[in-house]
Each structure stands twice: as C-alpha cells, then as structure tokens.
Amino acid sequence: MTTSAPTRLGIIAGAGRFPLMVAGGARRAGCHLTIIGLRGFADPALIEYADDFRWSGLARIGKWIRLLKRQRAEKVILAGSVKKSDMFGRLRMLRLLPDPTSLRIWYRSLRDKRNDTVLMAVADEFAKHGITMQDCVAYSAEHMAPEGVLSKTQPTAAQKKDADFGWGIAKEMGRLDIGQSIAVAETEVIAVEAVEGTDRMIERAGQLCPRGGWTMVKVAKPEQDMRFDVPTVGPETIENLKRHGAGMMVIEAGKTVIIDRENMLTAAHRAGIVIVSRVGTARQS
C-alpha cells in the first residue's frame, strides 16, 4: 500500500488572524508548510504551525520564491492584510527595500496599481517558477459567511432600504477594483473605501455621520478571484463600527471570511449592530 506525499504548501502571511486559520486548516489537511511571515505584519504564533518559517519584507517577492523553491513548495496562498497605503508614503523605497523582482513587477509589469493588477502579476511570477497560487480559502471554507440575518436583531425597513441602495454601488466599486466597502445613511453614500482600507473608511463615516445609525456594505468583486483580497470581517470590525456609530453591517454570503464568528456575533449583539449576509448581485427587497 502506498500513501501519497503531502502537499507542499507555502503561505505568505500578512496581518490578522486569517493566516493562523489558513495554517491550522492546512495542518489538519496534512500539508507540509513553509510560512513566510511579512515583517511588521504577521503574527509570530505562525511559527508553531510551520515546518519551515522565515521572516521577510513586504516587497521581497524574489526572496519569497527562492524560499519556497528551496522547500519544494508546489502551491502558495496569500493570507492576511497589509497596508497598501505604505506603498505610497514618503521614503517608501527606504522602508520597503524592494528586491529586483519586486521592482521589475512594480515598474515594468503593471498597467496600473490596483489590487487585482498587482496580485495577478505576483501570481504570474510564482507560476513562472512552477508554484501555483491557490484560493486563500482552500483550507478555511468553514469560516465563510452563511446567508441570512446573522445577528439576533433584525434589520429595520430603513436599514433594508439602505442595504439595497448600497449593494449595487458597492458591487460597481468592486468591479472597478476601487475598494470593498461603502457607508450609507438614508440612501446616501457618506464614505467610500479606497487605498486607506476599511477601518479608516469606518472612522471617516463616523465623523461624517455623528448621529450614528449608518450602514456599512462590504462585498466581493462581481468576478471575485478567491486567491486574493477576499473580504474579511471579525470582532475588531464590530468594535470599530460600534466606536463610530454604525447600526448595521451587510456582507456577502459565501464570499466573506468571518474571523472568530461566535465572538463577532456576541460583540454585535452587545453593540446593537445588525449583521446581514446576502447573496447575488441583484437588488433585493
């Protein structure tokens, strides 16, 4: 009787708990794990999951490939967040110290600097070296948002109207690869996520709508590539929404990762925040 060799998987780990969830699922699936933790972002707890763990800078794609090839990795997953705004600040090259591969991709291979364009170029670079980029939820499908009202509190008629109004607009933003989230109040868009990220958008929405009660709509792109940039929410999202006066969060079922679902729903109940998870691209009543 013969047994198949374990999948040799690499994980490029950014910030947050999602890389830990991916690593845990891959471990349970019997993978040989090479984890590259992005310095300043990744959780050191990832070391415990890895057969081989290395720290690396954010713009060191050539180094990532060399490390993965050394461990004979066949597949790689990008998991966790990074602040893309870091790529546009002053003295960015001194902070990032990009290697030649990263410089070539950034300045010669990209037609624009939108998330999908950048990440697709990274996936293509891996593929040139025989490493396939895998769906980031391949080992964590149980953490995807189910359909329905997830909170104990049901949405009001006004909240449903805001959700319907914001859904199509958020989807169009996703199609244009601008951002994943918008803030809506009384069928008016009050804030839009761009390069600053969801947390900063939430903060801005709270400043623009100090009376509170506004709704955040966070969706996947219409043709979401599940290899990267999958919408993610969790307890910290709820705490941020509470801090800035939101009344409801709308997410996309089957396309949104929920970090620590039980604690997120407990936090939402305590904050009085409605959570609705819906499917499709059409407007719903």
C-alpha positions as CSV (number, residue, x, y, z in Angstrom):
1,M,0.0,0.0,0.0
2,T,1.3,3.4,-1.0
3,T,0.5,6.7,0.5
4,S,0.6,10.0,-1.4
5,A,3.2,12.6,-0.4
6,P,1.8,15.6,1.5
7,T,1.1,18.7,-0.4
8,R,4.0,21.1,0.0
9,L,2.3,24.4,0.6
10,G,3.6,27.9,1.1
11,I,1.8,30.7,3.0
12,I,2.7,34.3,2.6
13,A,1.3,35.7,5.8
14,G,0.2,39.3,6.5
15,A,-1.5,40.8,9.5
16,G,-4.5,39.4,11.4
17,R,-5.8,36.0,12.4
18,F,-6.7,34.8,9.0
19,P,-3.2,33.4,8.3
20,L,-3.5,31.4,11.5
21,M,-6.8,30.0,10.3
22,V,-5.3,29.0,7.0
23,A,-2.3,27.5,8.6
24,G,-4.4,25.5,11.0
25,G,-6.6,24.1,8.2
26,A,-3.6,23.2,6.1
27,R,-2.0,21.5,9.0
28,R,-5.2,19.4,9.6
29,A,-5.1,18.5,5.9
30,G,-1.6,17.1,6.3
31,C,0.3,19.7,4.3
32,H,4.0,20.4,4.6
33,L,4.0,24.1,5.5
34,T,6.5,26.8,4.6
35,I,5.3,30.0,6.1
36,I,6.9,33.4,5.1
37,G,5.8,36.0,7.7
38,L,5.8,39.6,6.4
39,R,7.8,41.5,8.9
40,G,5.8,44.1,10.8
41,F,2.5,42.4,9.9
42,A,2.5,38.6,10.6
43,D,1.8,37.1,14.0
44,P,4.8,35.2,15.4
45,A,2.4,32.5,16.6
46,L,2.6,31.2,13.0
47,I,6.0,29.7,13.8
48,E,4.3,26.9,15.7
49,Y,2.4,25.8,12.5
50,A,5.3,25.8,10.1
51,D,7.7,23.1,9.0
52,D,9.9,26.0,7.9
53,F,9.3,29.6,8.9
54,R,11.1,32.7,7.6
55,W,10.6,36.4,8.1
56,S,10.7,38.6,5.0
57,G,10.0,42.2,4.0
58,L,6.8,43.1,2.1
59,A,8.5,43.9,-1.3
60,R,10.8,40.9,-1.4
61,I,9.0,38.7,-4.0
62,G,12.2,37.2,-5.3
63,K,13.1,36.1,-1.8
64,W,9.7,34.5,-1.3
65,I,10.2,32.5,-4.5
66,R,13.7,31.3,-3.5
67,L,12.5,30.2,-0.1
68,L,9.5,28.4,-1.5
69,K,11.6,26.6,-4.2
70,R,14.1,25.6,-1.6
71,Q,11.3,23.8,0.3
72,R,9.9,22.4,-3.0
73,A,6.6,24.1,-2.4
74,E,4.1,23.3,-5.1
75,K,1.4,25.8,-4.1
76,V,1.2,29.1,-2.3
77,I,-1.5,31.0,-0.5
78,L,-1.6,34.7,0.2
79,A,-3.3,35.3,3.6
80,G,-3.7,38.3,5.8
81,S,-3.7,42.0,5.3
82,V,-1.1,44.6,4.5
83,K,-1.5,48.4,4.4
84,K,-1.3,49.2,0.7
85,S,-1.1,52.9,1.7
86,D,2.5,52.1,2.9
87,M,3.4,51.8,-0.8
88,F,2.6,55.5,-1.4
89,G,4.2,57.3,1.5
90,R,7.3,59.3,1.7
91,L,10.6,57.4,1.6
92,R,8.7,54.3,0.7
93,M,11.7,52.7,-1.1
94,L,13.8,53.1,2.1
95,R,11.1,51.4,4.2
96,L,10.2,48.6,1.7
97,L,13.7,47.9,0.3
98,P,12.3,46.1,-2.7
99,D,14.3,43.3,-4.4
100,P,14.9,43.3,-8.2
101,T,11.9,41.0,-8.8
102,S,9.6,43.3,-6.9
103,L,11.0,46.4,-8.7
104,R,10.5,44.8,-12.1
105,I,6.9,43.9,-11.3
106,W,6.1,47.3,-9.9
107,Y,7.6,49.4,-12.6
108,R,7.6,47.3,-15.7
109,S,4.9,44.6,-15.5
110,L,1.9,46.6,-14.1
111,R,-0.5,48.6,-16.3
112,D,-1.9,50.2,-13.1
113,K,-1.5,49.7,-9.4
114,R,-5.0,48.4,-8.4
115,N,-5.1,45.4,-6.1
116,D,-6.1,42.8,-8.7
117,T,-3.5,44.0,-11.1
118,V,-0.7,43.9,-8.6
119,L,-1.7,40.5,-7.1
120,M,-2.3,38.9,-10.5
121,A,1.2,39.9,-11.5
122,V,2.5,38.3,-8.3
123,A,0.6,35.1,-9.1
124,D,2.1,35.1,-12.7
125,E,5.6,35.5,-11.2
126,F,5.0,32.5,-9.0
127,A,3.7,30.5,-11.9
128,K,6.9,31.2,-13.9
129,H,8.7,29.3,-11.2
130,G,6.3,26.3,-11.1
131,I,4.4,27.5,-8.0
132,T,0.6,27.7,-8.3
133,M,-1.2,30.4,-6.3
134,Q,-4.2,28.7,-4.6
135,D,-7.6,30.0,-3.4
136,C,-6.9,31.6,0.0
137,V,-10.0,29.8,1.5
138,A,-9.0,26.4,0.3
139,Y,-8.2,25.3,3.8
140,S,-10.7,27.5,5.7
141,A,-14.0,27.1,3.9
142,E,-15.9,26.6,7.2
143,H,-15.2,30.3,8.0
144,M,-17.1,31.7,5.0
145,A,-20.2,33.7,5.8
146,P,-23.5,31.8,5.5
147,E,-26.6,33.5,4.1
148,G,-29.1,35.2,6.3
149,V,-29.5,37.6,9.2
150,L,-26.6,36.5,11.5
151,S,-27.4,38.9,14.4
152,K,-30.1,38.4,16.9
153,T,-31.6,41.8,15.9
154,Q,-33.5,42.0,12.6
155,P,-32.9,45.0,10.3
156,T,-35.5,47.7,10.2
157,A,-37.3,48.8,7.0
158,A,-35.0,51.8,6.7
159,Q,-31.9,49.6,7.1
160,K,-33.1,47.2,4.4
161,K,-33.6,50.2,2.1
162,D,-30.0,51.3,2.8
163,A,-28.7,47.8,2.2
164,D,-30.5,47.6,-1.1
165,F,-29.3,51.0,-2.1
166,G,-25.7,50.4,-1.2
167,W,-25.3,46.8,-2.6
168,G,-25.3,47.7,-6.2
169,I,-23.0,50.7,-5.7
170,A,-20.5,48.6,-3.7
171,K,-20.6,45.9,-6.4
172,E,-19.8,48.5,-9.0
173,M,-16.9,49.8,-6.9
174,G,-15.7,46.2,-6.7
175,R,-15.9,45.8,-10.5
176,L,-13.7,48.8,-10.9
177,D,-11.3,47.5,-8.1
178,I,-11.6,50.6,-6.1
179,G,-12.5,49.1,-2.7
180,Q,-14.8,46.7,-1.0
181,S,-16.8,48.8,1.4
182,I,-19.1,51.8,1.4
183,A,-21.0,53.6,4.2
184,V,-24.7,54.5,3.6
185,A,-27.2,56.6,5.6
186,E,-30.7,57.4,4.5
187,T,-29.9,56.1,0.9
188,E,-27.0,58.4,0.6
189,V,-23.3,57.3,0.3
190,I,-21.4,59.0,3.0
191,A,-18.0,57.3,2.7
192,V,-16.2,55.1,0.2
193,E,-13.2,52.8,0.8
194,A,-10.2,53.2,-1.3
195,V,-6.5,52.6,-0.6
196,E,-6.8,53.6,3.1
197,G,-8.7,50.4,3.9
198,T,-12.0,49.6,5.6
199,D,-11.0,50.7,9.2
200,R,-10.2,54.2,8.0
201,M,-13.4,54.4,6.0
202,I,-15.4,53.4,9.1
203,E,-13.7,56.2,11.0
204,R,-14.4,58.7,8.4
205,A,-18.1,57.6,8.1
206,G,-18.5,58.2,11.9
207,Q,-17.1,61.7,11.6
208,L,-19.4,62.5,8.6
209,C,-22.5,61.0,10.3
210,P,-22.1,61.8,14.0
211,R,-25.8,61.0,14.8
212,G,-24.9,57.3,14.0
213,G,-27.1,54.6,12.7
214,W,-25.4,54.3,9.3
215,T,-24.8,51.1,7.4
216,M,-21.6,49.5,6.1
217,V,-21.9,47.4,3.0
218,K,-18.9,45.2,2.3
219,V,-18.9,42.9,-0.8
220,A,-16.7,40.9,-3.0
221,K,-15.9,41.9,-6.6
222,P,-18.5,40.7,-9.1
223,E,-15.9,38.3,-10.5
224,Q,-14.0,37.8,-7.3
225,D,-10.7,35.9,-7.6
226,M,-10.7,33.8,-4.5
227,R,-6.9,33.7,-4.5
228,F,-6.6,37.1,-3.0
229,D,-8.3,40.2,-1.5
230,V,-11.3,38.2,-0.2
231,P,-13.4,40.4,2.1
232,T,-12.8,39.7,5.8
233,V,-14.7,40.8,8.9
234,G,-14.4,39.9,12.6
235,P,-14.8,41.1,16.2
236,E,-12.4,44.0,15.6
237,T,-14.6,45.1,12.7
238,I,-17.6,45.2,15.0
239,E,-15.8,47.1,17.7
240,N,-14.7,49.7,15.1
241,L,-18.3,50.0,13.8
242,K,-19.6,50.5,17.3
243,R,-16.9,53.1,18.1
244,H,-18.0,55.1,15.1
245,G,-21.8,54.8,15.4
246,A,-22.7,52.2,12.8
247,G,-26.1,50.4,13.1
248,M,-25.7,47.6,10.5
249,M,-23.1,45.7,8.6
250,V,-24.0,44.0,5.3
251,I,-21.6,41.3,3.9
252,E,-21.7,38.8,1.0
253,A,-22.5,35.2,1.8
254,G,-20.1,32.6,0.5
255,K,-17.5,35.3,-0.4
256,T,-16.7,36.8,3.0
257,V,-14.4,35.3,5.6
258,I,-15.6,35.7,9.2
259,I,-12.8,35.7,11.8
260,D,-14.0,34.2,15.2
261,R,-17.7,34.1,14.3
262,E,-19.0,33.4,17.8
263,N,-17.2,36.4,19.3
264,M,-18.1,38.6,16.4
265,L,-21.8,37.9,16.8
266,T,-21.6,38.4,20.6
267,A,-19.9,41.7,20.1
268,A,-22.6,42.7,17.6
269,H,-25.4,41.8,20.0
270,R,-23.8,43.8,22.8
271,A,-23.3,46.8,20.4
272,G,-26.8,46.5,18.9
273,I,-25.4,46.1,15.4
274,V,-27.4,44.2,12.8
275,I,-25.4,41.8,10.6
276,V,-27.0,40.7,7.3
277,S,-25.2,38.3,4.9
278,R,-26.7,38.2,1.4
279,V,-26.0,36.6,-1.9
280,G,-26.2,37.7,-5.5
281,T,-25.7,40.9,-7.4
282,A,-29.2,41.9,-8.0
283,R,-31.1,44.4,-5.8
284,Q,-33.2,42.6,-3.2
285,S,-36.3,43.8,-1.4
